[in-house]
Amino acid sequence: MKIQYFADTDTLYINLSNAKIANTEMIADNLIVDFDAEEKVVSITIEQASKTTDMEQPAMQSITLRSHVGSDGILRLQVPVGITDTEVEVVVTIEPVRTPKPKTPEELGWSPGFFEKTFGSWEGEPLARELQGEYEQRDELGCPLEFFEQTSGALADDPLERGEH
């Protein structure tokens, strides 16, 4: 289970499962529930959480950050939490960062041995990029301002939106 509070939108998000969401229902004002294909609850979203619950401040805040464990085996963290002079309980989950294995040229769609066969195989004169010359100046695209003034709102249904008074 993962609980997150987003202060900028005053939203409390409770994720109960990693199952794929099949259906979303607004159960009440500001209360949204996501269900999987078997109608099991996947997540709950409470909008305007500070107004629709008894919490003055969220009971829990989830902060995700990436850090490095030094050669001494000690993880040092400095985490700004936005509150002061308050006792808090901190739960730390350590999860190694998994870096994906680089793909081989074959996995990227190149034929087997392509680079080995072609690297360094040019036998002619050295390739050189010739001067490109001056940047070509083109006429500006567009219509005269009067065109936009005459056609502004032409597709609107309301005569006031078309500028007809």
C-alpha positions in Angstrom: 0.0 0.0 0.0 1.2 3.5 -0.9 -0.3 6.7 0.5 0.6 10.0 -1.0 -0.6 13.5 -0.2 -0.2 16.2 -2.9 -0.4 19.6 -1.1 -0.5 21.6 -4.3 -3.9 20.0 -5.3 -4.9 19.0 -1.7 -5.4 15.4 -2.9 -4.9 12.2 -0.9 -4.1 9.1 -3.0 -4.2 5.6 -1.5 -2.9 2.9 -3.8 -3.8 -0.6 -2.6 -2.7 -2.7 -5.6 -0.6 -2.6 -8.7 -3.5 -4.2 -10.7 -4.6 -2.6 -14.0 -7.5 -0.2 -13.5 -10.6 -1.4 -15.4 -13.2 0.9 -14.0 -13.3 4.3 -12.1 -16.3 5.5 -10.1 -17.0 8.7 -8.3 -18.5 7.3 -5.1 -19.3 10.7 -3.6 -18.2 14.3 -4.1 -14.4 14.3 -4.0 -14.1 10.6 -3.5 -13.0 8.5 -6.5 -12.4 4.7 -6.4 -10.5 2.7 -9.1 -11.4 -1.0 -9.6 -9.7 -3.8 -11.4 -11.4 -6.3 -13.8 -12.6 -8.4 -10.8 -14.1 -5.3 -9.2 -11.5 -5.3 -6.4 -10.4 -1.8 -5.2 -7.1 -0.7 -6.7 -6.9 2.9 -5.4 -8.8 5.6 -3.7 -8.5 9.3 -4.4 -9.8 12.0 -2.0 -9.9 15.4 -3.5 -9.9 18.5 -1.3 -8.6 16.1 1.4 -8.1 18.8 4.1 -11.7 19.9 3.7 -13.4 16.5 3.5 -11.5 14.7 6.3 -10.7 15.6 9.9 -7.0 16.0 9.2 -5.6 19.5 9.5 -2.4 18.2 8.1 -1.9 14.9 6.2 -1.2 12.0 8.5 1.4 10.7 6.2 3.6 12.1 3.5 5.4 10.0 0.9 8.7 11.4 -0.3 10.6 9.7 -3.0 14.3 10.6 -3.5 17.4 9.0 -4.8 20.6 8.9 -2.8 24.0 7.2 -2.7 25.3 4.9 0.0 29.0 5.7 0.7 31.8 3.3 0.9 31.3 3.2 4.7 27.9 1.6 4.1 26.0 4.6 5.7 23.1 6.3 3.9 22.9 10.0 4.8 19.7 11.8 4.0 18.6 15.4 4.3 14.9 15.6 3.6 12.9 18.8 3.7 9.4 17.9 5.0 7.8 21.4 5.4 7.0 21.1 9.1 8.9 22.3 12.1 9.0 21.5 15.9 6.9 18.3 15.4 7.7 14.8 16.3 7.4 12.5 13.4 7.8 8.8 12.7 10.0 7.9 9.7 9.8 4.7 7.7 12.6 4.1 5.3 12.5 1.5 2.5 15.8 0.7 0.8 15.5 -0.4 -2.8 18.5 -0.7 -5.1 18.3 1.3 -8.4 18.1 -1.1 -11.3 19.9 0.2 -14.4 18.7 -1.5 -17.5 21.2 -3.5 -19.5 22.2 -1.7 -22.7 20.6 -3.2 -25.8 22.8 -4.8 -28.5 22.7 -3.5 -32.1 20.7 -6.6 -33.0 18.1 -5.8 -30.4 17.9 -2.3 -31.8 17.1 -3.7 -35.3 20.6 -3.7 -37.0 21.5 -6.9 -38.8 24.1 -9.1 -37.0 27.7 -8.0 -37.6 26.6 -4.8 -39.4 29.0 -2.5 -37.6 31.9 -5.0 -37.6 31.5 -5.3 -41.4 31.1 -1.6 -42.2 33.2 0.3 -39.6 36.3 1.7 -41.3 35.3 0.3 -44.7 35.3 3.6 -46.6 38.3 3.5 -49.0 37.8 6.6 -51.1 38.8 10.2 -50.4 38.1 11.5 -46.9 34.6 12.7 -46.5 34.2 16.4 -46.1 31.2 18.6 -45.7 31.3 21.4 -48.1 30.4 25.0 -47.1 26.6 25.3 -47.0 26.4 28.9 -48.2 24.2 31.7 -46.9 20.9 31.0 -45.2 18.1 31.2 -47.7 15.7 34.2 -47.1 12.1 33.4 -47.9 9.0 35.5 -48.1 7.0 35.4 -44.9 4.0 33.1 -44.9 0.7 34.4 -43.7 -2.3 36.4 -44.5 -3.0 40.1 -44.2 -4.3 41.2 -40.8 -7.6 42.3 -42.4 -8.2 38.6 -43.3 -8.2 37.6 -39.7 -10.3 40.6 -38.6 -12.9 39.7 -41.3 -13.1 36.0 -40.6 -12.7 36.1 -36.8 -15.5 34.1 -35.2 -16.9 33.1 -38.6 -17.6 29.6 -37.4 -19.2 30.7 -34.1 -22.9 30.0 -33.6 -23.5 33.1 -31.5 -23.7 36.4 -33.5 -22.1 38.2 -30.6 -19.1 35.9 -30.8 -18.8 36.7 -34.6 -18.7 40.4 -33.7 -22.3 41.2 -35.0 -24.0 43.6 -32.7 
